[in-house]
Amino acid sequence: MQTDVVAFLNRTRKALLQLCNIAIPAILFLAVALSVYDFGFRPFWSNSRSLNLWLTFLLDTLVIVMAVRLVLDFFVKRKLWVRALTIFGWLFILLLTFYVLPQKMSVDTETNRFLVLKVVLYAGILLAFIIETSYLIQFIYHREVSPAMLFVSSFAFLIILGTMLLQLPNATTRDISVLDSLFTSASAVCVTGLVVVDTATHFTMFGKLVILVLIQAGALGIMTFAGLFAYAVTGGASLRSQLAFKDVMSGREVGNIMRFVYQVVMVTLVFEALGAISIYFSVSDDMFVRKLDKLFFAIFHSVSAFSNAGFSTMSNGLFEPVVRFNYALHFFIAILVILGGIGFPIVFNLYRYMRVQMQNMVLRIQRNPRRIHFPKLIHLNSRLALVVTGYLLLVGFILFLMFEQGNSLNDHPTVIGKLVTSFFGSVTPRTAGFNTVDMTALSFPMVMIYLLWMWIGASPGSTGGGIKTTTFGVAVLNMMSVLRGKDRTEFFRSEVSHHSVRRAFAIIFMSLLFLGISIFLVSINDSDKGMIRIAFEVFSAFSTVGLTLGITPELTGFSKAVIIITMFVGRVGTVTLMVAFIRQTKQLYYRYPKEEVTF
């Protein structure tokens, strides 16, 4: 009899827990819908009493349901830190319910405090919704879906969602077509920066917030955030999900891949916060009406720079007269672009190297004979990416000084101005998209150099695009090996695997093929723009750079659609896209006779 009672209580507890797990995301979905309605259809500074009452009812109900789930959770054997996270989430909802929401209702709508409270309230609701629904990602990973397909479909979903949000009445100052909204959303999610309408004048504060969120989500990938929250909520990750993240994040090991994802998010937020602080103090207060506008400017440009997006809240970008000669701002943004484009695996590898070196230095100072030693502490991938990146930055800097000395650099009379502008000119074609000079006035040799630099792009595992520095580096190393008559490709006392060489040339061939098709399609209806400007536009879109010679808004609808597809393919990668849709061959258990092919 006692056993039956215990079994009944366990079934009841599981049923109630399941009901709570369904009710909480549903309540949060309604709260998110009200938030979107308030931002998208009502004036930005509005404070509707009826809307606040509905939000109060939903959040009060949410607190009760979450409290019930918290009590039920304590009867389940779960990790201590997972319970702590659950309690923290419950307290967070309490804060929104009993402090932020009442404060928002009572504060004058014309003050900055009201705006901060409103943003915190709706951002908190959105964050809670994402966390509560992200456990579904574990279910998705258990399905027979390839990681490449998940990666590609997540970007497509984000672009469509962004298009819908940008079509809301309060997102724009004037009506824009669905195609232009789709173009802007794709450009933001693919961290490209090409625009068909002026971001500064066509989009409201809400529209710019949407673009900012799309840039951040597109830079790291929506699957990164969803997977991280799912790991936090469930306290674990399946082998399939870890393998998927290893492919998406360019990780090296499976066992600690979720830790790597967590580090990527944390490092991104830290770098962007430091960048926002630097940008905030590098611009003048006279540029803004309120301090809050200055803060948003700093955050927007920091996220856009680290994400290598190239979006700006100014009509002419960094070429705007008020910041054209602000070399401190240019320098900070250039550093953020380099940090975002160097690749997270390389950043962590360098951090590990410096940490070991510092530990050994301390041991030497202490006269301790013990030393910390790791063979191949800096991976071949990191060495190759750093060397290629260094050469591209140095050569680009020198070439910009040479070819633009009597051209765009004439506007910068000081030595510091010329050096910073040349340095920025070397950084920006590496998938950044910002411009401090008039792009249409660049000399022809510099335009050709930009085409090459854009095509190469950033490093793997970064927020940038292009074929990647390591792909270009492997191709050059292989070419040198062939010319020297060597039967293998070597670099820094390491041999590059045959698989890496094959993959590099596959990426190069497929990128050139796709670029050629895109240029041909754009030239069908826009041949009057000139081949160089069309090629520049396509290369910029494919490599998610965002630089343009001024033809983007003038493109026909068909050409805009081609550029959208080009941005999407460039962001997810041609090989990744093909792998997502082409059935993979299993291991081959046979070999044909080898024969030489004449070249």
C-alpha positions as CSV (number, residue, x, y, z in Angstrom):
1,M,0.0,0.0,0.0
2,Q,2.8,2.4,0.9
3,T,4.6,1.6,-2.4
4,D,1.4,2.4,-4.3
5,V,1.2,5.8,-2.6
6,V,4.8,6.6,-3.3
7,A,4.3,5.6,-7.0
8,F,1.2,7.8,-7.2
9,L,3.1,10.7,-5.6
10,N,5.9,10.3,-8.1
11,R,3.6,10.2,-11.1
12,T,1.8,13.3,-9.8
13,R,5.1,15.1,-9.2
14,K,6.3,14.2,-12.7
15,A,3.0,15.3,-14.3
16,L,3.0,18.6,-12.4
17,L,6.7,19.2,-13.4
18,Q,5.9,18.5,-17.0
19,L,2.9,20.8,-16.9
20,C,5.1,23.6,-15.4
21,N,7.8,23.0,-18.1
22,I,5.1,23.5,-20.7
23,A,3.4,26.5,-19.0
24,I,6.5,28.6,-18.4
25,P,7.6,28.9,-22.0
26,A,4.0,29.5,-23.1
27,I,3.6,32.3,-20.5
28,L,6.9,33.8,-21.6
29,F,5.9,33.6,-25.3
30,L,2.8,35.7,-24.6
31,A,5.0,38.2,-22.7
32,V,7.4,38.3,-25.6
33,A,4.5,38.9,-28.0
34,L,3.3,41.8,-25.9
35,S,6.8,43.2,-25.9
36,V,7.0,43.0,-29.6
37,Y,3.6,44.7,-29.9
38,D,4.7,47.5,-27.6
39,F,7.9,48.2,-29.5
40,G,6.6,47.4,-33.0
41,F,3.2,49.1,-33.0
42,R,3.2,51.7,-30.3
43,P,5.3,54.9,-29.9
44,F,8.8,54.1,-28.5
45,W,8.3,56.2,-25.4
46,S,4.8,54.9,-24.7
47,N,3.6,53.5,-21.4
48,S,0.3,51.7,-21.8
49,R,-1.6,51.0,-18.6
50,S,-3.6,48.1,-20.1
51,L,-0.4,46.6,-21.5
52,N,1.3,46.9,-18.1
53,L,-1.6,45.2,-16.4
54,W,-1.4,42.2,-18.8
55,L,2.3,42.0,-18.3
56,T,1.8,42.1,-14.5
57,F,-0.7,39.3,-14.7
58,L,1.6,37.1,-16.9
59,L,4.7,37.7,-14.7
60,D,2.8,37.1,-11.5
61,T,1.5,33.9,-12.9
62,L,5.0,33.1,-14.1
63,V,6.4,33.6,-10.6
64,I,3.9,31.2,-9.1
65,V,4.5,28.5,-11.7
66,M,8.3,28.9,-11.4
67,A,8.0,28.6,-7.6
68,V,6.0,25.4,-7.9
69,R,8.6,24.0,-10.3
70,L,11.4,25.0,-8.0
71,V,9.8,23.1,-5.1
72,L,9.3,20.1,-7.3
73,D,12.8,20.3,-8.6
74,F,14.2,19.8,-5.1
75,F,12.8,16.3,-5.0
76,V,14.8,15.4,-8.1
77,K,18.5,14.5,-7.9
78,R,20.1,17.3,-9.9
79,K,23.5,19.0,-9.8
80,L,23.9,21.7,-7.2
81,W,24.8,24.4,-9.7
82,V,21.8,23.6,-11.9
83,R,19.6,24.2,-8.8
84,A,21.4,27.4,-8.1
85,L,20.8,28.5,-11.7
86,T,17.1,27.7,-11.3
87,I,16.9,29.7,-8.1
88,F,18.7,32.6,-9.8
89,G,16.2,32.5,-12.7
90,W,13.3,32.6,-10.3
91,L,14.8,35.6,-8.4
92,F,15.4,37.3,-11.8
93,I,11.7,37.0,-12.7
94,L,10.8,38.3,-9.2
95,L,13.0,41.3,-9.8
96,L,11.3,42.0,-13.1
97,T,7.8,41.5,-11.6
98,F,8.0,43.4,-8.3
99,Y,10.6,46.1,-9.0
100,V,11.3,46.8,-12.7
101,L,7.7,46.7,-13.9
102,P,6.2,48.8,-11.1
103,Q,9.1,51.3,-11.5
104,K,8.4,51.5,-15.3
105,M,4.7,52.2,-14.6
106,S,5.4,55.1,-12.2
107,V,8.4,56.8,-13.9
108,D,7.9,59.8,-16.3
109,T,8.1,58.5,-19.9
110,E,10.3,61.4,-21.0
111,T,13.2,60.4,-18.8
112,N,16.1,58.2,-19.6
113,R,15.3,56.1,-16.5
114,F,12.0,55.1,-18.1
115,L,13.8,54.0,-21.2
116,V,16.4,52.0,-19.3
117,L,13.7,50.3,-17.2
118,K,11.7,49.5,-20.4
119,V,14.7,48.0,-22.1
120,V,15.7,46.0,-19.0
121,L,12.1,44.6,-18.6
122,Y,11.7,43.5,-22.2
123,A,15.3,42.2,-22.5
124,G,14.8,40.2,-19.3
125,I,11.6,38.7,-20.7
126,L,13.3,37.8,-24.0
127,L,16.3,36.3,-22.2
128,A,14.1,34.2,-19.9
129,F,12.1,33.0,-22.9
130,I,15.3,31.9,-24.7
131,I,16.6,30.1,-21.7
132,E,13.4,28.3,-21.0
133,T,12.9,27.2,-24.6
134,S,16.6,26.4,-25.4
135,Y,16.4,22.9,-23.8
136,L,14.5,22.0,-27.0
137,I,17.9,22.1,-28.8
138,Q,18.8,18.9,-27.1
139,F,15.8,17.3,-28.7
140,I,16.8,18.6,-32.1
141,Y,20.3,17.2,-31.8
142,H,18.9,13.8,-31.1
143,R,17.2,13.8,-34.5
144,E,19.1,12.6,-37.6
145,V,20.0,16.0,-38.8
146,S,23.5,16.9,-39.8
147,P,25.3,19.7,-37.9
148,A,25.8,21.5,-41.2
149,M,22.1,21.5,-41.9
150,L,21.3,22.9,-38.4
151,F,23.9,25.6,-38.9
152,V,22.5,26.7,-42.2
153,S,18.9,26.5,-41.2
154,S,19.6,28.5,-38.0
155,F,20.9,31.4,-40.1
156,A,18.0,31.2,-42.5
157,F,15.5,31.3,-39.6
158,L,17.3,34.3,-38.0
159,I,17.2,36.2,-41.3
160,I,13.4,35.6,-41.8
161,L,12.7,36.6,-38.2
162,G,14.8,39.7,-38.6
163,T,12.9,40.6,-41.8
164,M,9.5,40.3,-40.0
165,L,10.7,42.5,-37.1
166,L,12.1,45.2,-39.5
167,Q,8.7,45.2,-41.2
168,L,6.9,46.3,-38.0
169,P,5.6,49.9,-38.3
170,N,7.8,51.3,-35.5
171,A,11.0,49.8,-36.9
172,T,11.4,52.3,-39.7
173,T,10.8,56.0,-40.2
174,R,9.2,55.4,-43.6
175,D,7.9,52.4,-45.4
176,I,10.4,50.1,-47.0
177,S,9.8,47.1,-49.1
178,V,10.0,43.5,-47.9
179,L,13.0,42.9,-50.2
180,D,14.9,45.8,-48.5
181,S,14.0,44.5,-45.1
182,L,15.2,41.1,-46.1
183,F,18.4,42.6,-47.5
184,T,19.1,44.5,-44.3
185,S,18.3,41.5,-42.1
186,A,20.5,39.2,-44.2
187,S,23.3,41.8,-44.1
188,A,23.1,42.1,-40.3
189,V,22.8,38.3,-39.6
190,C,25.6,37.6,-42.1
191,V,27.6,40.4,-40.5
192,T,28.2,42.0,-43.9
193,G,27.3,45.6,-43.6
194,L,26.0,46.3,-47.1
195,V,22.9,48.4,-47.0
196,V,20.2,49.4,-49.5
197,V,18.7,52.1,-47.2
198,D,20.4,54.5,-44.9
199,T,20.5,52.9,-41.4
200,A,20.7,56.3,-39.7
201,T,17.7,57.8,-41.3
202,H,15.4,54.9,-42.3
203,F,15.4,53.0,-39.0
204,T,14.0,54.1,-35.7
205,M,15.7,53.3,-32.4
206,F,13.7,50.1,-32.2
207,G,14.8,49.2,-35.8
208,K,18.5,49.9,-34.8
209,L,18.1,47.7,-31.7
210,V,16.8,44.9,-34.0
211,I,19.8,45.3,-36.3
212,L,22.1,45.2,-33.3
213,V,20.6,42.0,-31.9
214,L,20.8,40.4,-35.4
215,I,24.4,41.3,-35.7
216,Q,25.3,39.8,-32.3
217,A,23.2,36.7,-32.9
218,G,24.6,36.3,-36.5
219,A,28.2,36.8,-35.4
220,L,28.2,34.0,-32.9
221,G,25.3,32.0,-34.4
222,I,21.9,31.4,-32.8
223,M,22.9,27.8,-32.2
224,T,25.7,28.9,-30.0
225,F,23.4,30.8,-27.6
226,A,20.7,28.2,-27.7
227,G,23.2,25.4,-27.1
228,L,24.8,27.2,-24.2
229,F,21.5,27.9,-22.5
230,A,20.4,24.3,-23.1
231,Y,23.6,23.1,-21.5
232,A,23.0,25.4,-18.6
233,V,19.4,24.3,-18.1
234,T,19.9,20.6,-18.5
235,G,23.3,20.4,-16.9
236,G,24.8,18.3,-19.7
237,A,25.2,17.9,-23.5
238,S,24.8,14.8,-25.6
239,L,27.6,13.5,-27.7
240,R,25.7,14.5,-30.9
241,S,25.3,18.1,-29.7
242,Q,29.0,18.2,-28.7
243,L,30.0,17.0,-32.2
244,A,27.7,19.5,-33.8
245,F,29.3,22.4,-31.8
246,K,32.8,21.1,-32.6
247,D,32.0,21.5,-36.3
248,V,30.2,24.9,-36.0
249,M,32.7,26.5,-33.6
250,S,35.9,25.0,-35.3
251,G,36.8,23.4,-32.0
252,R,39.6,20.8,-31.7
253,E,38.3,18.5,-28.9
254,V,34.9,17.1,-28.3
255,G,35.1,16.6,-24.5
256,N,35.4,20.2,-23.5
257,I,33.5,21.8,-26.4
258,M,30.7,23.2,-24.2
259,R,33.3,24.9,-22.1
260,F,34.7,26.3,-25.3
261,V,31.3,27.7,-26.3
262,Y,30.9,29.3,-22.9
263,Q,34.4,30.9,-23.3
264,V,33.5,32.2,-26.7
265,V,30.4,34.0,-25.4
266,M,32.2,35.4,-22.4
267,V,35.2,36.6,-24.3
268,T,32.9,38.2,-26.9
269,L,31.0,40.1,-24.2
270,V,34.2,41.2,-22.4
271,F,35.9,42.5,-25.6
272,E,32.7,44.3,-26.7
273,A,32.3,45.9,-23.3
274,L,35.9,47.1,-23.3
275,G,35.4,48.3,-26.9
276,A,32.3,50.2,-26.0
277,I,34.0,51.9,-23.1
278,S,36.9,53.0,-25.4
279,I,34.6,54.2,-28.1
280,Y,32.4,56.1,-25.5
281,F,35.4,58.1,-24.2
282,S,36.8,58.7,-27.7
283,V,33.8,60.6,-29.1
284,S,32.6,64.1,-28.2
285,D,29.5,64.7,-26.2
286,D,28.5,67.4,-28.7
287,M,27.6,64.7,-31.2
288,F,24.6,63.5,-29.1
289,V,21.5,65.0,-27.5
290,R,21.6,62.7,-24.5
291,K,24.2,60.6,-22.7
292,L,22.0,57.5,-23.5
293,D,22.4,58.2,-27.3
294,K,26.2,58.3,-26.8
295,L,26.1,55.0,-24.9
296,F,24.0,53.3,-27.6
297,F,26.5,54.7,-30.3
298,A,29.4,53.1,-28.4
299,I,27.7,49.8,-27.9
300,F,26.4,49.6,-31.5
301,H,29.8,50.3,-33.0
302,S,31.7,48.0,-30.6
303,V,29.4,45.1,-31.4
304,S,29.5,45.9,-35.1
305,A,33.3,46.2,-35.1
306,F,34.0,43.0,-33.1
307,S,31.5,41.1,-35.2
308,N,33.2,42.5,-38.4
309,A,29.7,43.7,-39.5
310,G,30.5,47.2,-40.6
311,F,27.1,48.7,-39.7
312,S,27.1,52.2,-38.5
313,T,24.4,54.5,-37.1
314,M,25.9,57.4,-39.2
315,S,24.9,57.9,-42.8
316,N,28.5,57.9,-44.2
317,G,29.9,55.6,-41.6
318,L,33.3,56.6,-40.2
319,F,33.7,58.9,-43.2
320,E,31.1,61.2,-41.5
321,P,32.7,64.7,-41.0
322,V,32.2,64.6,-37.2
323,V,34.4,61.4,-36.9
324,R,36.4,61.5,-40.1
325,F,39.5,62.7,-38.3
326,N,38.9,61.0,-34.9
327,Y,41.9,58.8,-35.1
328,A,41.5,57.4,-31.6
329,L,38.0,56.1,-32.6
330,H,39.4,54.6,-35.9
331,F,42.2,52.9,-34.0
332,F,39.9,51.3,-31.4
333,I,37.5,50.0,-34.0
334,A,40.4,48.6,-36.0
335,I,41.7,46.7,-33.0
336,L,38.2,45.3,-32.3
337,V,38.0,44.2,-36.0
338,I,41.3,42.4,-35.7
339,L,40.3,40.7,-32.4
340,G,37.0,39.6,-33.9
341,G,38.6,38.3,-37.1
342,I,41.5,36.5,-35.6
343,G,39.4,33.5,-34.5
344,F,38.4,32.3,-31.0
345,P,40.5,29.1,-31.2
346,I,43.6,31.1,-31.9
347,V,42.8,33.6,-29.1
348,F,42.5,30.8,-26.6
349,N,45.6,29.1,-27.9
350,L,47.6,32.3,-27.5
351,Y,46.2,32.8,-24.0
352,R,47.3,29.3,-23.0
353,Y,50.8,30.0,-24.5
354,M,51.2,33.3,-22.6
355,R,49.9,31.7,-19.4
356,V,52.4,28.9,-19.6
357,Q,55.2,31.4,-20.4
358,M,54.3,33.5,-17.4
359,Q,54.2,30.5,-15.1
360,N,57.6,29.5,-16.3
361,M,58.9,33.0,-15.8
362,V,57.7,33.0,-12.2
363,L,59.4,29.6,-11.6
364,R,62.6,31.0,-13.0
365,I,62.4,34.1,-10.7
366,Q,61.8,31.7,-7.8
367,R,64.8,29.6,-8.9
368,N,62.7,26.6,-9.2
369,P,64.1,24.1,-11.6
370,R,60.7,22.7,-12.5
371,R,59.2,23.9,-15.8
372,I,55.8,23.5,-17.5
373,H,56.2,22.0,-20.9
374,F,53.6,21.2,-23.6
375,P,54.7,19.9,-26.9
376,K,53.2,21.9,-29.8
377,L,51.8,24.5,-27.4
378,I,50.9,26.8,-30.3
379,H,49.0,24.7,-32.9
380,L,49.9,24.7,-36.5
381,N,46.5,26.3,-37.3
382,S,47.3,29.3,-35.0
383,R,50.8,29.8,-36.3
384,L,49.6,29.8,-39.9
385,A,46.6,32.1,-39.3
386,L,48.8,34.6,-37.3
387,V,51.6,34.6,-39.9
388,V,49.1,35.2,-42.8
389,T,47.2,37.8,-40.9
390,G,50.4,39.6,-40.0
391,Y,51.6,39.6,-43.6
392,L,48.3,40.8,-44.9
393,L,48.1,43.7,-42.4
394,L,51.7,44.8,-43.0
395,V,51.6,44.5,-46.8
396,G,48.2,46.2,-46.9
397,F,49.4,49.0,-44.7
398,I,52.5,49.6,-47.0
399,L,50.5,49.4,-50.2
400,F,47.8,51.8,-48.9
401,L,50.5,54.3,-48.0
402,M,52.0,53.9,-51.5
403,F,48.9,54.0,-53.7
404,E,46.8,56.4,-51.7
405,Q,49.6,58.9,-50.9
406,G,48.5,61.4,-53.5
407,N,44.8,60.4,-53.3
408,S,42.7,59.7,-50.2
409,L,45.6,60.4,-47.8
410,N,45.7,64.0,-49.0
411,D,42.7,64.7,-46.7
412,H,44.9,63.7,-43.7
413,P,47.8,66.2,-43.5
414,T,49.4,64.8,-40.2
415,V,51.7,61.9,-40.0
416,I,49.5,60.2,-37.3
417,G,46.5,60.7,-39.6
418,K,48.2,59.1,-42.6
419,L,49.5,56.1,-40.5
420,V,46.2,55.4,-38.7
421,T,44.2,55.8,-42.0
422,S,46.6,53.4,-43.8
423,F,46.4,51.0,-40.9
424,F,42.6,51.1,-41.0
425,G,42.6,50.8,-44.7
426,S,44.6,47.6,-44.3
427,V,42.3,46.2,-41.7
428,T,38.8,47.1,-43.1
429,P,38.8,44.9,-46.3
430,R,39.5,41.8,-44.0
431,T,35.6,41.5,-43.6
432,A,35.2,44.7,-41.5
433,G,33.2,47.0,-43.8
434,F,33.9,50.3,-42.1
435,N,35.3,53.1,-44.2
436,T,37.2,56.2,-43.2
437,V,37.8,57.3,-46.8
438,D,35.6,57.8,-49.8
439,M,35.6,54.3,-51.3
440,T,34.5,55.6,-54.8
441,A,37.7,57.7,-54.9
442,L,40.2,54.8,-54.3
443,S,42.9,54.3,-56.9
444,F,42.5,51.4,-59.3
445,P,45.5,49.4,-57.9
446,M,44.0,49.8,-54.3
447,V,40.6,48.5,-55.5
448,M,42.3,45.4,-57.0
449,I,44.2,44.8,-53.7
450,Y,40.9,45.2,-51.8
451,L,39.4,42.5,-54.0
452,L,42.2,40.1,-53.0
453,W,42.1,41.0,-49.3
454,M,38.3,40.6,-49.2
455,W,38.5,37.2,-50.9
456,I,41.0,36.0,-48.3
457,G,39.0,37.4,-45.3
458,A,39.5,36.5,-41.7
459,S,40.7,33.5,-39.7
460,P,38.6,30.3,-39.1
461,G,36.4,30.2,-36.0
462,S,36.0,34.0,-36.1
463,T,33.2,36.4,-36.8
464,G,34.6,37.2,-40.2
465,G,34.1,35.7,-43.7
466,G,36.2,35.0,-46.8
467,I,37.9,31.8,-47.7
468,K,39.9,32.2,-44.5
469,T,43.6,33.0,-43.9
470,T,44.5,29.4,-43.2
471,T,43.0,28.3,-46.6
472,F,45.1,30.8,-48.4
473,G,48.1,29.9,-46.4
474,V,47.8,26.2,-47.1
475,A,47.4,26.9,-50.8
476,V,50.5,29.0,-50.9
477,L,52.5,26.5,-48.9
478,N,51.4,23.7,-51.2
479,M,52.3,25.8,-54.2
480,M,55.8,26.3,-52.8
481,S,56.1,22.6,-52.1
482,V,55.2,21.8,-55.7
483,L,57.7,24.3,-57.0
484,R,60.5,22.9,-54.8
485,G,59.7,19.4,-55.7
486,K,58.7,18.3,-52.2
487,D,56.2,15.4,-51.8
488,R,54.5,17.0,-48.8
489,T,53.5,20.4,-47.4
490,E,55.3,21.6,-44.2
491,F,55.2,24.6,-42.0
492,F,57.0,25.3,-38.7
493,R,58.3,21.8,-38.4
494,S,54.8,20.3,-38.9
495,E,53.3,18.6,-41.9
496,V,50.0,19.8,-43.2
497,S,47.7,16.9,-43.6
498,H,46.6,15.8,-47.0
499,H,42.9,16.3,-46.0
500,S,43.6,20.0,-45.2
501,V,45.3,20.5,-48.6
502,R,42.3,18.9,-50.4
503,R,39.8,20.9,-48.4
504,A,41.7,24.2,-49.0
505,F,41.7,23.8,-52.8
506,A,38.0,22.7,-52.7
507,I,37.1,25.9,-50.8
508,I,39.1,28.0,-53.2
509,F,37.6,26.4,-56.3
510,M,34.0,26.6,-55.0
511,S,34.4,30.2,-53.9
512,L,35.7,31.3,-57.3
513,L,33.0,29.3,-59.1
514,F,30.2,30.9,-56.9
515,L,31.7,34.4,-57.3
516,G,31.8,34.0,-61.1
517,I,28.2,32.9,-61.2
518,S,27.1,35.8,-58.9
519,I,28.9,38.4,-60.9
520,F,27.3,37.0,-64.1
521,L,23.8,37.1,-62.6
522,V,24.2,40.7,-61.2
523,S,25.5,41.9,-64.6
524,I,22.4,40.7,-66.4
525,N,20.3,43.7,-65.2
526,D,23.0,46.0,-63.9
527,S,25.7,45.8,-66.5
528,D,25.7,49.6,-66.7
529,K,27.3,49.7,-63.2
530,G,30.6,48.5,-64.7
531,M,32.4,45.1,-64.2
532,I,34.8,46.4,-61.5
533,R,32.1,47.8,-59.3
534,I,29.9,44.7,-59.8
535,A,32.8,42.4,-59.0
536,F,33.7,44.6,-55.9
537,E,30.1,44.3,-54.7
538,V,29.9,40.6,-55.1
539,F,33.3,40.0,-53.5
540,S,32.2,42.2,-50.6
541,A,29.0,40.3,-50.2
542,F,30.6,36.8,-50.4
543,S,33.3,37.7,-47.9
544,T,30.8,39.5,-45.6
545,V,32.9,42.7,-45.8
546,G,30.3,45.4,-46.5
547,L,32.5,47.8,-48.5
548,T,30.9,49.1,-51.7
549,L,31.8,51.4,-54.5
550,G,28.4,53.0,-54.2
551,I,26.1,50.8,-56.3
552,T,24.2,48.8,-53.6
553,P,21.1,51.1,-53.4
554,E,21.0,51.3,-57.2
555,L,20.8,47.6,-57.8
556,T,17.6,46.1,-59.3
557,G,15.4,43.7,-57.3
558,F,16.9,40.6,-59.0
559,S,20.5,41.8,-58.3
560,K,19.6,42.5,-54.7
561,A,18.3,38.9,-54.4
562,V,21.5,37.6,-55.8
563,I,23.5,39.6,-53.3
564,I,21.3,38.3,-50.5
565,I,22.1,34.7,-51.5
566,T,25.8,35.6,-51.9
567,M,25.9,37.0,-48.4
568,F,24.2,34.0,-47.0
569,V,26.5,31.5,-48.8
570,G,29.5,33.5,-47.9
571,R,28.6,33.5,-44.2
572,V,27.7,29.8,-43.8
573,G,30.5,28.7,-46.2
574,T,30.2,27.1,-49.6
575,V,31.5,23.7,-48.4
576,T,29.2,23.8,-45.3
577,L,26.3,24.6,-47.6
578,M,27.1,21.7,-49.9
579,V,27.7,19.3,-47.0
580,A,24.3,20.2,-45.6
581,F,22.4,19.2,-48.8
582,I,24.7,16.5,-50.3
583,R,24.6,13.0,-48.8
584,Q,27.9,12.2,-47.2
585,T,29.8,9.1,-48.4
586,K,30.6,6.6,-45.8
587,Q,34.1,5.2,-45.3
588,L,35.5,3.6,-48.5
589,Y,36.9,0.1,-48.0
590,Y,38.5,-0.1,-51.4
591,R,41.1,1.7,-53.5
592,Y,41.6,2.0,-57.3
593,P,45.0,1.9,-58.9
594,K,46.7,5.3,-58.8
595,E,47.7,7.1,-62.1
596,E,49.4,10.4,-62.8
597,V,47.5,13.2,-64.5
598,T,49.4,15.5,-66.9
599,F,49.1,19.3,-66.2
